[in-house]
Amino acid sequence: MRHCLALDLKDDPALIAEYEAYHRDIWPEVRAHLHAHGVTGMEIYRLGTRMVMLMETDDARYDAEAMAAATRSDPKIRAWEELMWKFQAPTPWTPEGEKVAGDGSDIQAVGACGGFDIPFLSAATRRPAMAVAGRSPKRRFMSLSALIHALLSGQGAWV
């Protein structure tokens, strides 16, 4: 199952850079904790200070309440969460007392598409273009998820 969570970062370029550095090399205990609780994949995107996390889980193993309880009982995972809170802030829509928005009731899906490519249009010419690091500029289409990743990860730009 896919989960979508959102939170903000504190508006401080030095803190944002430090946060991103931690996420380029997460602690092994955090990786093991996620895996042990059925998280099979995770992607985090940032636009300014807004963070969006897409988390894939194995429904046979994932239990949000059990994972939260394990987080509270594991000193190393609690230390990670406390460290991350140095950089993070709730969104204006995050329920009072919560860290993230996205428990399944506060982030609403407004549409979906899949199984086809969409054109990546040049802002200058309005023709299909490609500007993603590591991809051939001859490719004229990209998937929606690749487009979102490219624009939010800084690997792509309008050409």
N, C-alpha and C positions, 0 to 999 in steps of 0.2 A: 504494500500500500504506500502511496505517496502522501507525505505530510508537508504542509507549507507553514513556516513560522517566520515571524518578523520581529525585529527589534531595531533600535537605533544605537549608533555609537555616539559618544560624546564628541562635540564639534571641536576637536583639537587635532591638528595634523600629526603631531608627534605621537599622541596616543593611538591614533588610527594606524600609523605605521608600525607601532609596537604590537598592536592587536593582530595585524596581518602577518607579522613575523612569527608570532606564536602559532598562527593557523597554518603556516607553511610547514611546520614541524611540530604537530601536536604531541603531547606526552604519550608514551606507549601505553600507560595505564588508561588514558582516556580512550584511545583506539580500542583497547581490549574491552573496556566497559561497554562501549557502543556495540561492538560485535557480539558480546555476550548477551546483550538484551535485544538482539534481533535487528539492529540497524545494519542494513546491507549496503547502503550508499548515502552520501551526503554531499551536497553542493551548496556553497554559500556565495551570494552575490551582494555587491555593494554599489549603491548609487548615492554619492555624497555621504551622508551619515546613515542612510536607511539600509538595513541588512535584510535580506530574504534568504531563508534556508529551505532547500528542498531535501527532504529526508525520505529515503526508501527503506521500508521495513519488511521483514518476513512475518506475515500475520500469524504464523504458527508459533513464533517465539516472542514477538513484540507485545509488551504490556506497559503502557505509559506510566501507570501507577507503580508497578513493580520497579521500573527503571528509576522513577523519582525517589522511591524508598531506598534503593541501592545507592543512589547518588548521595542522599543524606547520611547514609551509614558508612560510606567509604571516605576516609580522611583525605586521600589523594585526589579523588574526584571532587570532593567539597573544596579542596584548596584550588583546583583548576577553576571551578565555578566562581569562587570568591575573587580570584585573580582576574577572570574575564569581566566581572562586574565593575572593575576599575575602569574599563573601557566602554561599557555598555550602558544604555538607558532605555527605559520602556518607550514604546511609541505613544503618541497621544491617544491611541485607541486601545491600548493594552488594558485589560481589566485591572482594577485596583488590587494591589498586592501581588500581582503576577509579574514575571520577568519578560515574557514574550507574548505576543499575540499569535494565535494560531492553534488553539486547542481543538479545532474542528468546528467551532461555532462562531468565531469572530472574524475569520478570513473567509470570504465567499468566493467561490469560483464563478467567474463571469463568462467564461467561454473556454473552448479547447479546440485544438486542431492537431492533427497528426497524420502521418502516413503520406505526406506530400511536402514538397519544398515550396518556399515562398521566395519571391525575388528580393534581393537586397539592393535597393535602389540608390543610385548616386544622388546626393543632394544637389550637385551641380548640374548634372545632365538629365536626371530622372530616369536614367537607363540602368538596367541591372549592373551591379558592380560587386566586387569582392575585396575586402581589406581586412583579412584575418591572418594573424601571424601563423606561418607554417602552412598556409593553404595557397594553392595556385591562384593567381589573379585571373586566370582564364576561366575558372569556375564561375558560372553566372547565377547559381542559386545555392541557397543554404537552408538547412532545416530551421524551424522556428526556435528550437532549443539552442541551436548553434548561434543564431542571431542574438538571442537574449544573452547567452554566455559571452559572446564577443563584445557586445556593447557594455555590459556591466562589469566585465573583467578587465577592460582596458586593452583587450587584444584586437579590437576592431574599431573602425572609425568610418564615418561617412567620407567618401572620396569625391 
